[in-house]
Amino acid sequence: MYAYSRDLRDRVLDALERGERPTDIARRYEVSRVWVY
């Protein structure tokens, strides 16, 4: 198992702050929805 990059984590947090749905974010970045939370 590999760690996710800092860049990916920052992009996910930015998307959440913009009000995007976690499900949509997870699909876009190919991560689990649980990881987005």
C-alpha positions as a printed NumPy array, in Angstrom:
array([[  0.   ,   0.   ,   0.   ],
       [  1.298,   3.443,  -0.938],
       [  0.724,   6.796,   0.738],
       [ -1.276,   9.352,  -1.201],
       [  0.668,  12.386,  -2.354],
       [  0.407,  15.695,  -0.552],
       [ -0.777,  17.243,  -3.822],
       [ -3.699,  14.832,  -4.06 ],
       [ -4.701,  15.475,  -0.461],
       [ -4.59 ,  19.23 ,  -1.073],
       [ -6.738,  18.929,  -4.22 ],
       [ -9.32 ,  16.842,  -2.359],
       [ -9.467,  19.337,   0.513],
       [ -9.836,  22.235,  -1.936],
       [-12.724,  20.466,  -3.653],
       [-14.433,  19.843,  -0.314],
       [-14.052,  23.507,   0.615],
       [-15.691,  24.459,  -2.692],
       [-18.686,  22.38 ,  -1.671],
       [-18.23 ,  19.471,  -4.057],
       [-19.804,  16.167,  -3.088],
       [-17.426,  13.577,  -1.629],
       [-18.746,  10.948,  -4.047],
       [-17.872,  13.13 ,  -7.048],
       [-14.429,  13.911,  -5.65 ],
       [-13.713,  10.233,  -5.02 ],
       [-14.644,   9.33 ,  -8.583],
       [-12.55 ,  12.123, -10.091],
       [ -9.408,  11.251,  -8.148],
       [-10.016,   7.486,  -8.096],
       [ -9.963,   7.134,  -4.317],
       [-12.533,   5.661,  -1.978],
       [-15.325,   7.862,  -0.731],
       [-14.349,   6.994,   2.836],
       [-10.833,   8.319,   2.177],
       [-12.303,  11.687,   1.141],
       [-13.871,  12.059,   4.585]])
